[in-house]
Amino acid sequence: MPRARLGRRLESAEGLGRRVGLDLGAHSKVYGCGVGVAMVSRGLRVAELAEAVGVSADTVRYYERVGLLPAPARTGSGYRAYDAGAVDRLRFIQGAQRLGLRLKDIADLLAIRDTGVCPCEPAEHLLRRRLSELDAEMARLAALRADMVSMIEALPSAQCPPPSPGTWCPPTDVERG
């Protein structure tokens, strides 16, 4: 509902002597500060949970669909009502993603975590694997950088003749010989 219409609706409700609560909807400023006590006691709606963690509502629904986030209780109207543990779980997922872990790996860690067992050993294995992947990618990028530097240094600096067909740069004298 647009703000102007919402404001009129509140004024008209106040004019009739009815009390108007602060629950103006998911996009109101009331929810802008994070997770409040009232929200947790009644459960967080998808948009509230998403805003509290900094992801989209579609991301929350997707994580639920693929099993990273357990299905929450539903209200009488069918709305999802997440508990405060969902905030912690989504923050764990975000942290693992920042480290470059795949959703499958994150799901494995969460499954271990849900049993009450410390996921440190499997996490170490995953992080070591990810570290070696990063090292390989950095080596590949360093080689690519060296190739680019060589290409730049091989470019003619004076008059540039027209390029040969099928190339983006004319061959240098060294390449012709």
N, CA, C and O of each residue as an XYZ file, in Angstrom:
708
protein
N       0.852     -1.178      0.000
C       0.000      0.000      0.000
C       0.894      1.236      0.000
O       1.798      1.314      0.832
N       0.688      2.202     -0.888
C       1.493      3.428     -0.909
C       1.376      4.177      0.406
O       0.354      4.103      1.089
N       2.445      4.906      0.756
C       2.467      5.627      2.037
C       1.305      6.612      2.189
O       0.692      6.693      3.254
N       1.009      7.351      1.136
C      -0.054      8.357      1.237
C      -1.375      7.687      1.598
O      -2.088      8.171      2.477
N      -1.709      6.594      0.940
C      -2.961      5.890      1.245
C      -2.914      5.307      2.647
O      -3.917      5.333      3.360
N      -1.753      4.778      3.059
C      -1.619      4.205      4.378
C      -1.838      5.280      5.435
O      -2.525      5.053      6.431
N      -1.247      6.457      5.211
C      -1.415      7.553      6.160
C      -2.869      7.956      6.307
O      -3.345      8.174      7.421
N      -3.585      8.058      5.179
C      -5.002      8.411      5.238
C      -5.793      7.348      5.979
O      -6.695      7.657      6.757
N      -5.449      6.102      5.732
C      -6.166      5.016      6.379
C      -5.964      5.085      7.890
O      -6.902      4.859      8.655
N      -4.748      5.396      8.318
C      -4.493      5.520      9.755
C      -5.252      6.699     10.339
O      -5.827      6.595     11.423
N      -5.259      7.833      9.620
C      -5.983      9.009     10.120
C      -7.460      8.706     10.249
O      -8.102      9.084     11.229
N      -8.000      8.015      9.243
C      -9.436      7.734      9.307
C      -9.736      6.746     10.429
O     -10.781      6.839     11.072
N      -8.841      5.815     10.667
C      -9.057      4.872     11.753
C      -8.984      5.594     13.101
O      -9.768      5.307     14.006
N      -8.045      6.527     13.231
C      -7.935      7.276     14.476
C      -9.157      8.169     14.658
O      -9.645      8.356     15.772
N      -9.636      8.708     13.563
C     -10.813      9.568     13.629
C     -12.040      8.820     14.114
O     -12.949      9.421     14.688
N     -12.074      7.524     13.888
C     -13.208      6.721     14.325
C     -13.047      6.235     15.764
O     -13.894      5.525     16.305
N     -11.936      6.641     16.356
C     -11.722      6.265     17.745
C     -11.105      4.886     17.911
O     -10.988      4.402     19.036
N     -10.704      4.234     16.808
C     -10.066      2.921     16.919
C      -8.576      3.098     17.164
O      -7.955      4.028     16.650
N      -8.024      2.212     17.942
C      -6.577      2.245     18.180
C      -5.865      1.590     17.012
O      -6.303      0.557     16.507
N      -4.782      2.186     16.592
C      -3.990      1.651     15.506
C      -2.655      1.204     16.072
O      -1.948      1.983     16.710
N      -2.315     -0.058     15.836
C      -1.043     -0.586     16.327
C       0.115     -0.166     15.436
O      -0.094      0.467     14.401
N       1.321     -0.511     15.826
C       2.510     -0.165     15.063
C       2.796     -1.163     13.945
O       3.707     -0.935     13.148
N       2.055     -2.247     13.863
C       2.310     -3.256     12.851
C       1.792     -2.775     11.500
O       0.657     -3.060     11.118
N       2.657     -2.026     10.772
C       2.252     -1.435      9.500
C       2.627     -2.293      8.301
O       2.300     -1.940      7.168
N       3.297     -3.396      8.524
C       3.684     -4.255      7.414
C       5.180     -4.484      7.366
O       5.949     -3.877      8.112
N       5.569     -5.368      6.476
C       6.973     -5.786      6.395
C       7.902     -4.673      5.935
O       9.091     -4.704      6.255
N       7.401     -3.697      5.199
C       8.264     -2.641      4.670
C       8.248     -1.376      5.521
O       8.763     -0.342      5.096
N       7.668     -1.442      6.712
C       7.608     -0.262      7.559
C       8.930     -0.054      8.266
O       9.764     -0.958      8.312
N       9.123      1.119      8.812
C      10.336      1.447      9.540
C      10.397      0.715     10.873
O      11.462      0.629     11.483
N       9.279      0.192     11.324
C       9.256     -0.535     12.583
C      10.204     -1.719     12.518
O      10.835     -2.053     13.521
N      10.322     -2.372     11.347
C      11.137     -3.564     11.203
C      12.560     -3.248     10.760
O      13.359     -4.170     10.594
N      12.899     -1.993     10.566
C      14.197     -1.640     10.031
C      15.360     -1.859     10.980
O      16.507     -1.859     10.534
N      15.117     -2.044     12.266
C      16.198     -2.137     13.239
C      16.679     -3.555     13.474
O      17.632     -3.746     14.230
N      16.080     -4.536     12.874
C      16.492     -5.917     13.088
C      15.373     -6.706     13.713
O      14.201     -6.364     13.556
N      15.719     -7.750     14.412
C      14.724     -8.661     14.962
C      14.296     -8.159     16.333
O      15.118     -8.049     17.243
N      13.030     -7.860     16.479
C      12.493     -7.389     17.744
C      11.901     -8.527     18.552
O      11.664     -9.611     18.020
N      11.662     -8.290     19.829
C      11.113     -9.306     20.717
C       9.734     -9.751     20.246
O       9.428    -10.943     20.276
N       8.900     -8.813     19.813
C       7.560     -9.166     19.368
C       7.616    -10.067     18.144
O       6.810    -10.988     18.014
N       8.560     -9.807     17.248
C       8.687    -10.621     16.040
C       9.073    -12.049     16.385
O       8.526    -12.999     15.827
N      10.011    -12.197     17.301
C      10.486    -13.521     17.657
C       9.384    -14.300     18.351
O       9.229    -15.497     18.108
N       8.614    -13.644     19.212
C       7.571    -14.362     19.945
C       6.468    -14.864     19.026
O       5.887    -15.918     19.282
N       6.169    -14.136     17.969
C       5.145    -14.600     17.032
C       5.757    -15.304     15.839
O       5.036    -15.863     15.013
N       7.070    -15.285     15.738
C       7.762    -15.892     14.606
C       8.017    -14.851     13.536
O       7.232    -13.924     13.337
N       9.132    -15.030     12.856
C       9.499    -14.100     11.793
C       8.861    -14.522     10.477
O       8.897    -15.696     10.110
N       8.289    -13.581      9.784
C       7.792    -13.846      8.430
C       8.997    -13.886      7.496
O      10.087    -13.461      7.878
N       8.817    -14.384      6.297
C       9.922    -14.524      5.345
C      10.628    -13.187      5.125
O      11.856    -13.121      5.181
N       9.870    -12.132      4.877
C      10.473    -10.819      4.597
C      11.232    -10.290      5.804
O      12.284     -9.671      5.644
N      10.721    -10.519      7.002
C      11.392    -10.058      8.211
C      12.705    -10.805      8.430
O      13.719    -10.202      8.780
N      12.680    -12.112      8.223
C      13.897    -12.910      8.358
C      14.924    -12.480      7.314
O      16.104    -12.311      7.620
N      14.463    -12.307      6.086
C      15.359    -11.896      5.004
C      16.008    -10.554      5.329
O      17.213    -10.386      5.144
N      15.224     -9.612      5.804
C      15.751     -8.280      6.128
C      16.725     -8.343      7.303
O      17.747     -7.656      7.302
N      16.414     -9.154      8.291
C      17.282     -9.266      9.473
C      18.660     -9.795      9.111
O      19.648     -9.454      9.762
N      18.734    -10.629      8.072
C      20.001    -11.258      7.700
C      20.635    -10.584      6.486
O      21.837    -10.728      6.261
N      19.850     -9.858      5.709
C      20.392     -9.163      4.545
C      20.379     -9.980      3.270
O      21.264     -9.837      2.426
N      19.377    -10.840      3.125
C      19.196    -11.592      1.888
C      17.794    -11.314      1.367
O      16.998    -10.654      2.036
N      17.495    -11.810      0.192
C      16.146    -11.617     -0.343
C      15.202    -12.690      0.211
O      15.639    -13.747      0.668
N      13.928    -12.400      0.161
C      12.922    -13.381      0.592
C      12.993    -14.626     -0.288
O      12.778    -15.739      0.193
N      13.291    -14.446     -1.565
C      13.436    -15.597     -2.467
C      14.579    -16.503     -2.023
O      14.481    -17.724     -2.138
N      15.662    -15.915     -1.516
C      16.795    -16.706     -1.026
C      16.369    -17.544      0.172
O      16.730    -18.717      0.268
N      15.605    -16.951      1.086
C      15.121    -17.689      2.257
C      14.274    -18.866      1.796
O      14.457    -19.986      2.273
N      13.350    -18.623      0.873
C      12.486    -19.701      0.370
C      13.311    -20.786     -0.332
O      13.030    -21.976     -0.189
N      14.331    -20.367     -1.092
C      15.183    -21.321     -1.791
C      15.930    -22.200     -0.791
O      15.972    -23.419     -0.950
N      16.522    -21.589      0.239
C      17.240    -22.364      1.249
C      16.313    -23.358      1.937
O      16.728    -24.468      2.273
N      15.070    -22.968      2.146
C      14.104    -23.893      2.729
C      13.822    -25.033      1.753
O      13.762    -26.198      2.147
N      13.649    -24.690      0.482
C      13.329    -25.688     -0.544
C      14.447    -26.734     -0.693
O      14.163    -27.920     -0.863
N      15.712    -26.302     -0.629
C      16.828    -27.244     -0.805
C      17.273    -27.891      0.506
O      18.201    -28.699      0.508
N      16.627    -27.547      1.612
C      16.896    -28.210      2.875
C      17.935    -27.563      3.766
O      18.277    -28.131      4.802
N      18.452    -26.397      3.408
C      19.413    -25.713      4.281
C      18.717    -25.094      5.488
O      19.310    -24.963      6.558
N      17.493    -24.728      5.312
C      16.688    -24.109      6.359
C      15.483    -25.019      6.594
O      14.725    -25.281      5.660
N      15.291    -25.508      7.821
C      14.144    -26.397      8.048
C      12.822    -25.657      7.834
O      12.724    -24.448      8.048
N      11.836    -26.397      7.415
C      10.516    -25.803      7.214
C      10.007    -25.274      8.550
O       9.996    -26.003      9.543
N       9.588    -24.019      8.581
C       9.123    -23.434      9.847
C       7.665    -23.800     10.123
O       6.970    -24.378      9.287
N       7.239    -23.443     11.316
C       5.818    -23.576     11.638
C       5.044    -22.612     10.743
O       5.601    -21.648     10.218
N       3.784    -22.882     10.583
C       2.920    -22.011      9.777
C       1.860    -21.397     10.678
O       1.384    -22.011     11.633
N       1.510    -20.163     10.339
C       0.422    -19.512     11.082
C      -0.903    -20.086     10.592
O      -0.943    -20.860      9.636
N      -1.972    -19.699     11.254
C      -3.295    -20.137     10.826
C      -3.609    -19.699      9.403
O      -4.388    -20.346      8.702
N      -3.000    -18.599      8.982
C      -3.211    -18.088      7.628
C      -2.264    -18.710      6.616
O      -2.351    -18.423      5.423
N      -1.361    -19.560      7.087
C      -0.433    -20.222      6.178
C       0.902    -19.528      6.007
O       1.735    -19.993      5.229
N       1.135    -18.414      6.717
C       2.419    -17.725      6.623
C       3.494    -18.518      7.361
O       3.222    -19.160      8.375
N       4.700    -18.463      6.844
C       5.828    -19.079      7.535
C       6.124    -18.248      8.787
O       6.061    -17.019      8.757
N       6.448    -18.933      9.883
C       6.785    -18.256     11.134
C       8.098    -18.851     11.637
O       8.095    -19.844     12.364
N       9.218    -18.245     11.249
C      10.542    -18.731     11.622
C      10.882    -18.340     13.045
O      10.485    -17.270     13.509
N      11.614    -19.197     13.745
C      12.071    -18.857     15.087
C      13.420    -18.153     14.995
O      13.985    -18.024     13.909
N      13.933    -17.698     16.136
C      15.185    -16.937     16.156
C      16.367    -17.778     15.685
O      17.365    -17.223     15.227
N      16.281    -19.090     15.785
C      17.348    -19.960     15.320
C      17.586    -19.851     13.829
O      18.687    -20.127     13.353
N      16.560    -19.449     13.081
C      16.704    -19.299     11.632
C      17.673    -18.174     11.294
O      18.395    -18.254     10.300
N      17.694    -17.126     12.113
C      18.631    -16.015     11.893
C      20.059    -16.525     12.039
O      20.910    -16.252     11.192
N      20.321    -17.266     13.115
C      21.653    -17.830     13.346
C      22.041    -18.772     12.212
O      23.182    -18.744     11.749
N      21.119    -19.595     11.765
C      21.390    -20.560     10.700
C      21.727    -19.854      9.388
O      22.665    -20.244      8.693
N      20.962    -18.814      9.052
C      21.247    -18.070      7.823
C      22.587    -17.351      7.910
O      23.302    -17.258      6.912
N      22.932    -16.852      9.064
C      24.241    -16.193      9.224
C      25.372    -17.211      9.085
O      26.424    -16.893      8.531
N      25.166    -18.425      9.578
C      26.149    -19.495      9.398
C      26.317    -19.795      7.908
O      27.441    -19.932      7.425
N      25.208    -19.896      7.185
C      25.239    -20.161      5.743
C      25.993    -19.052      5.028
O      26.834    -19.322      4.171
N      25.695    -17.798      5.378
C      26.378    -16.669      4.740
C      27.885    -16.704      4.997
O      28.680    -16.466      4.087
N      28.270    -16.998      6.222
C      29.692    -17.061      6.555
C      30.396    -18.158      5.773
O      31.506    -17.962      5.278
N      29.754    -19.305      5.665
C      30.345    -20.413      4.914
C      30.440    -20.067      3.426
O      31.411    -20.432      2.764
N      29.441    -19.371      2.907
C      29.487    -18.959      1.496
C      30.603    -17.949      1.255
O      31.268    -17.996      0.220
N      30.813    -17.040      2.199
C      31.907    -16.070      2.057
C      33.258    -16.764      1.938
O      34.170    -16.261      1.283
N      33.375    -17.921      2.575
C      34.608    -18.699      2.493
C      34.685    -19.519      1.205
O      35.690    -20.178      0.939
N      33.621    -19.472      0.415
C      33.625    -20.167     -0.869
C      33.115    -21.588     -0.813
O      33.272    -22.334     -1.779
N      32.503    -21.986      0.302
C      31.963    -23.341      0.374
C      30.702    -23.447     -0.474
O      29.915    -22.506     -0.574
N      30.534    -24.604     -1.073
C      29.351    -24.854     -1.904
C      28.158    -25.166     -1.004
O      28.332    -25.583      0.142
N      26.955    -24.965     -1.522
C      25.755    -25.214     -0.722
C      25.692    -26.664     -0.251
O      25.215    -26.930      0.852
N      26.161    -27.602     -1.063
C      26.180    -29.023     -0.670
C      27.071    -29.209      0.561
O      26.704    -29.916      1.500
N      28.243    -28.566      0.550
C      29.148    -28.655      1.696
C      28.532    -28.010      2.934
O      28.655    -28.525      4.045
N      27.877    -26.890      2.727
C      27.221    -26.195      3.843
C      26.111    -27.066      4.415
O      25.938    -27.135      5.632
N      25.359    -27.731      3.543
C      24.292    -28.631      4.001
C      24.881    -29.757      4.849
O      24.297    -30.132      5.866
N      26.032    -30.301      4.442
C      26.681    -31.363      5.220
C      27.086    -30.854      6.604
O      26.872    -31.532      7.608
N      27.672    -29.658      6.650
C      28.068    -29.086      7.942
C      26.859    -28.829      8.827
O      26.903    -29.081     10.031
N      25.779    -28.330      8.237
C      24.572    -28.067      9.020
C      23.964    -29.359      9.552
O      23.459    -29.399     10.674
N      24.015    -30.416      8.741
C      23.475    -31.703      9.189
C      24.256    -32.212     10.397
O      23.670    -32.735     11.344
N      25.573    -32.058     10.363
C      26.404    -32.466     11.505
C      26.103    -31.573     12.702
O      25.952    -32.057     13.824
N      26.018    -30.290     12.463
C      25.747    -29.318     13.524
C      24.393    -29.607     14.187
O      24.244    -29.464     15.400
N      23.410    -30.017     13.373
C      22.070    -30.293     13.903
C      22.048    -31.511     14.832
O      21.159    -31.623     15.676
N      23.014    -32.422     14.685
C      23.062    -33.591     15.571
C      23.648    -33.242     16.926
O      23.562    -34.036     17.863
N      24.246    -32.058     17.040
C      24.854    -31.647     18.291
C      26.341    -31.965     18.338
O      27.018    -31.632     19.311
N      26.852    -32.604     17.296
C      28.274    -32.931     17.219
C      29.011    -31.722     16.651
O      28.480    -31.006     15.801
N      30.223    -31.501     17.119
C      31.031    -30.386     16.627
C      31.416    -30.636     15.168
O      31.968    -31.689     14.851
N      31.136    -29.691     14.283
C      31.474    -29.882     12.875
C      32.890    -29.442     12.513
O      33.190    -29.231     11.338
N      33.767    -29.301     13.516
C      35.098    -28.743     13.261
C      35.947    -29.622     12.344
O      36.605    -29.107     11.440
N      35.945    -30.935     12.560
C      36.782    -31.804     11.727
C      36.336    -31.786     10.262
O      37.176    -31.605      9.380
N      35.039    -31.969      9.975
C      34.631    -31.872      8.574
C      34.832    -30.471      8.004
O      35.133    -30.310      6.821
N      34.663    -29.465      8.851
C      34.873    -28.090      8.383
C      36.331    -27.888      8.014
O      36.631    -27.239      7.011
N      37.236    -28.430      8.804
C      38.659    -28.310      8.478
C      38.962    -28.966      7.143
O      39.689    -28.403      6.324
N      38.414    -30.146      6.917
C      38.625    -30.848      5.643
C      38.108    -30.011      4.473
O      38.795    -29.856      3.463
N      36.897    -29.474      4.614
C      36.313    -28.649      3.542
C      37.129    -27.383      3.299
O      37.364    -26.998      2.154
N      37.556    -26.744      4.373
C      38.321    -25.504      4.237
C      39.700    -25.757      3.630
O      40.190    -24.947      2.843
N      40.327    -26.874      3.992
C      41.622    -27.210      3.381
C      41.465    -27.482      1.891
O      42.298    -27.067      1.085
N      40.396    -28.177      1.532
C      40.122    -28.421      0.116
C      39.877    -27.099     -0.615
O      40.390    -26.884     -1.714
N      39.104    -26.235     -0.008
C      38.814    -24.932     -0.619
C      40.085    -24.102     -0.742
O      40.264    -23.387     -1.727
N      40.961    -24.189      0.243
C      42.224    -23.465      0.200
C      43.096    -23.952     -0.955
O      43.721    -23.142     -1.640
N      43.145    -25.262     -1.178
C      43.946    -25.760     -2.302
C      43.312    -25.348     -3.635
O      44.027    -25.088     -4.603
N      41.980    -25.286     -3.692
C      41.317    -24.783     -4.907
C      41.689    -23.323     -5.153
O      41.949    -22.922     -6.287
N      41.710    -22.535     -4.082
C      42.097    -21.127     -4.209
C      43.549    -20.983     -4.663
O      43.862    -20.142     -5.505
N      44.427    -21.804     -4.102
C      45.833    -21.768     -4.511
C      45.970    -22.083     -5.996
O      46.728    -21.417     -6.701
N      45.249    -23.088     -6.476
C      45.305    -23.453     -7.894
C      44.762    -22.320     -8.759
O      45.327    -22.010     -9.808
N      43.682    -21.709     -8.325
C      43.097    -20.593     -9.081
C      44.047    -19.394     -9.095
O      44.177    -18.720    -10.117
N      44.703    -19.128     -7.981
C      45.658    -18.016     -7.927
C      46.852    -18.284     -8.841
O      47.361    -17.361     -9.477
N      47.303    -19.539     -8.915
C      48.411    -19.884     -9.819
C      47.968    -19.700    -11.271
O      48.724    -19.189    -12.097
N      46.742    -20.120    -11.572
C      46.217    -19.943    -12.927
C      46.129    -18.467    -13.289
O      46.481    -18.072    -14.401
N      45.660    -17.655    -12.349
C      45.556    -16.216    -12.595
C      46.931    -15.558    -12.719
O      47.100    -14.631    -13.511
N      47.904    -16.020    -11.955
C      49.258    -15.475    -12.059
C      49.845    -15.790    -13.436
O      50.517    -14.950    -14.035
N      49.588    -17.007    -13.939
C      50.064    -17.376    -15.278
C      49.360    -16.534    -16.338
O      49.992    -16.081    -17.292
N      48.076    -16.326    -16.176
C      47.323    -15.484    -17.105
C      47.875    -14.063    -17.095
O      48.017    -13.441    -18.148
N      48.182    -13.554    -15.913
C      48.745    -12.206    -15.802
C      50.087    -12.120    -16.519
O      50.353    -11.150    -17.229
N      50.932    -13.132    -16.336
C      52.242    -13.140    -16.992
C      52.070    -13.153    -18.514
O      52.798    -12.466    -19.230
N      51.106    -13.937    -19.004
C      50.828    -13.961    -20.454
C      50.386    -12.590    -20.947
O      50.819    -12.139    -22.007
N      49.534    -11.933    -20.188
C      49.048    -10.607    -20.596
C      50.179     -9.586    -20.605
O      50.255     -8.755    -21.510
N      51.055     -9.641    -19.609
C      52.201     -8.726    -19.560
C      53.081     -8.955    -20.782
O      53.532     -7.997    -21.409
N      53.329    -10.220    -21.126
C      54.141    -10.536    -22.313
C      53.495     -9.983    -23.576
O      54.181     -9.435    -24.439
N      52.181    -10.125    -23.687
C      51.470     -9.604    -24.863
C      51.600     -8.089    -24.937
O      51.828     -7.531    -26.010
N      51.455     -7.430    -23.799
C      51.556     -5.965    -23.770
C      52.956     -5.529    -24.181
O      53.121     -4.599    -24.971
N      53.947     -6.197    -23.647
C      55.332     -5.845    -23.983
C      55.657     -6.128    -25.448
O      56.532     -5.475    -26.017
N      54.965     -7.096    -26.075
C      55.218     -7.445    -27.467
C      54.491     -6.528    -28.449
O      54.765     -6.557    -29.649
N      53.570     -5.720    -27.943
C      52.842     -4.817    -28.834
C      53.802     -3.777    -29.409
O      54.661     -3.264    -28.692
N      53.661     -3.464    -30.699
C      54.521     -2.420    -31.276
C      54.156     -1.076    -30.660
O      52.982     -0.749    -30.490
N      55.186     -0.310    -30.332
C      54.928      0.969    -29.683
C      54.864      2.122    -30.677
O      54.279      3.161    -30.371
N      55.445      1.961    -31.847
C      55.436      3.042    -32.847
C      54.204      2.883    -33.735
O      53.112      2.566    -33.263
N      54.403      3.108    -35.012
C      53.311      2.981    -35.979
C      52.775      1.552    -35.968
O      53.533      0.592    -36.101
N      51.482      1.428    -35.812
C      50.854      0.108    -35.764
C      50.273     -0.194    -37.140
O      49.322      0.473    -37.548
N      50.814     -1.192    -37.887
C      50.267     -1.528    -39.198
C      48.905     -2.200    -39.038
O      48.551     -2.618    -37.936
N      48.140     -2.307    -40.120
C      46.837     -2.981    -40.037
C      47.010     -4.444    -39.613
O      48.010     -5.075    -39.955
N      46.062     -4.967    -38.888
C      46.183     -6.346    -38.408
C      46.041     -7.361    -39.546
O      45.420     -7.088    -40.573
N      46.627     -8.526    -39.335
C      46.485     -9.629    -40.281
C      45.113    -10.246    -40.088
O      44.555    -10.191    -38.992
N      44.556    -10.839    -41.156
C      43.246    -11.491    -41.006
C      43.273    -12.570    -39.927
O      44.209    -13.366    -39.852
N      42.241    -12.586    -39.100
C      42.122    -13.578    -38.045
C      42.886    -13.253    -36.780
O      42.907    -14.072    -35.861
N      43.520    -12.079    -36.692
C      44.236    -11.681    -35.482
C      43.728    -10.320    -35.034
O      43.102     -9.596    -35.808
N      43.993     -9.985    -33.812
C      43.585     -8.661    -33.314
C      44.752     -7.708    -33.284
O      44.575     -6.518    -33.023
N      45.947     -8.214    -33.547
C      47.132     -7.348    -33.538
C      48.074     -7.828    -34.631
O      48.199     -9.035    -34.838
N      48.740     -6.924    -35.334
C      49.669     -7.357    -36.380
C      50.850     -8.090    -35.781
O      51.253     -7.794    -34.656
N      51.418     -9.047    -36.515
C      52.585     -9.771    -35.988
C      53.782     -8.831    -35.880
O      53.930     -7.903    -36.675
N      54.620     -9.079    -34.900
C      55.849     -8.289    -34.745
C      56.909     -8.886    -35.650
O      56.718     -9.971    -36.199
N      58.018     -8.193    -35.811
C      59.109     -8.679    -36.662
C      59.635    -10.009    -36.183
O      60.034    -10.842    -36.996
N      59.646    -10.232    -34.873
C      60.138    -11.493    -34.308
C      59.252    -12.651    -34.745
O      59.751    -13.729    -35.069
N      57.913    -12.427    -34.756
C      56.969    -13.475    -35.141
C      57.052    -13.786    -36.628
O      56.817    -14.928    -37.023
N      57.386    -12.786    -37.481
C      57.435    -12.986    -38.931
C      58.616    -13.852    -39.335
O      58.514    -14.639    -40.277
N      59.734    -13.717    -38.634
C      60.995    -14.339    -39.032
C      61.023    -15.775    -38.785
O      62.024    -16.431    -39.072
